[in-house]
Amino acid sequence: MTVTLHLNPELEAGLMAQAHARGKSVEEFLVSLVEGVVQPASDALTSDQRADAFEAWSASHRLTTPLSDYAVSREGIYEGCCG
């Protein structure tokens, strides 16, 4: 299917920049966006596959030290902000 889009120059420039940032042509970038809307990847996976994908994604992040209880408390969050 061929589709013609009439975009204003700012939108066209933004689209080209987004495609370039991902190392894709504008056409490839638009196809990937449309595929994501029409056929979301999560619909094609079973619940076990989604869980495995989430765990793999989670494991791909670096470990950090946990915050202290004080750092995540209301007092710690708002410390020094309100007179």
N, C-alpha and C positions, 0 to 999 in steps of 0.2 A: 504494500500500500504506500502511496506517496501522499504526503501532507505538506502543504505550504503554509508557513507561519509568517505573519507580517508583524515584526517586532520593532519597537522604538529603538533608537541607537543605544540608549543606556542599558536596556534589557538585553540587547544583542551582545554588547560588550561584557556584561556580567555573565551571560551564558557562555561566551567564549572563554572567559577567565576561569569559570568553574570547570569547564571541560579540560582546559589546559592544565589546571592544578591537579587533575586526576590522571593526566597522561592519556586523555582520550580525545578523539575528534568530537565535534559538536554533535554529529549524528549518533556516534556511539554513546555519548553522555545522555542524549535525549532518549534513546532506546532503553538504556538502563533505568532511567527515571520512570518511563512508561511501564516497563516490566514490573517495577516495584509497586506501582499502583494497581495494575491490572492483575498481577499474579504475585502477591507477596510471598517471599521465600518461606515464611513461617507456615503458610498453609500447605506447602508441599512436604513438610516434615511431620513425622509422628511426634507424639509427646516425648518419647524417649530420645529421639534425635534432637529435639529442641533443648532438652535438658543437657544432653551431651555437648551440644554447641555452646550453651551458656557456660557450662563448666570449663570448656576449652577457652572460651573468651575470658572468663574470670582468671584462669590460671596464667593467661598471657600477660597479665599486669604484674608489675614489680610489687614485692611485699613492702609494706611500710610499717613503722611502729604504730601501735594503736594510740589514740589520744587518751589522756587521763580522764577520769570521771569529771574532774573540775572543768576541763577544757570543753566538754560537751554539756555542761550544766548551764542553766539559765544565767547564773551569776557570772560564769566564765565567758559566756557569749556576749553579755551586755556590759561587761566590766569597763568602767570609765566612759561610757557613752552618754549617760543621762544625769549629768550634774551631780 
